[in-house]
Amino acid sequence: MNRYSGTNDYYPKNLGIISYADNSNEDWQNYRKSIIESRTKSQDDFEKYLNIFSSGGLLIGLTILGKLVETADDFKFEYFVTTGSLVFVVSILSNVFSHYKAIANDDKTISEIDIQDVAILNKIDRRNKTVNRLNIVSLTAILLGTLLLILFLILNI
């Protein structure tokens, strides 16, 4: 059985040039391409589900707030619902901005490839960190909003 013994730098020194010692260049490039496609689909699904969960959480929070106003009962910890709903809004906004930023980053990367910018790798890494931070904010906000709504329901049942 032939073993792969070449290098597969994720960011090659010269873009588009990947060398393999065992002449299986095309197989490895196809495999790498399929992993990238799978990663892209996972990222798209992640963003979609963040929006769905955030919107659902916001809807639940607003429904609970509506019931609180209608019944005028004395509930404890109403601020959990209010804060939870606001946190879901933060999640939606950070996710939308993350998506916008990712598109803008792709446009910049394409331009840098076209002009063969030598500092492209550092620039890509820096831009990706911003998008990743926005995704972390969105995910954290969903978890916090969900926790606040659950706490409100537990404490008032």
Secondary structure, DSSP 8 states (H G I E B T S, - for coil): -----S---SS-SSTT----TTS-HHHHHHHHHHHHHHHHHHHHHHHHHHHHHHHHHHHHHHHHHHHHHHH----S-HHHHHHHHHHHHHHHHHHHHHHHHHHHHHHHHHHHHHHT-TTHHHHHHHHHHHHHHHHHHHHHHHHHHHHHHHHHHHHT-
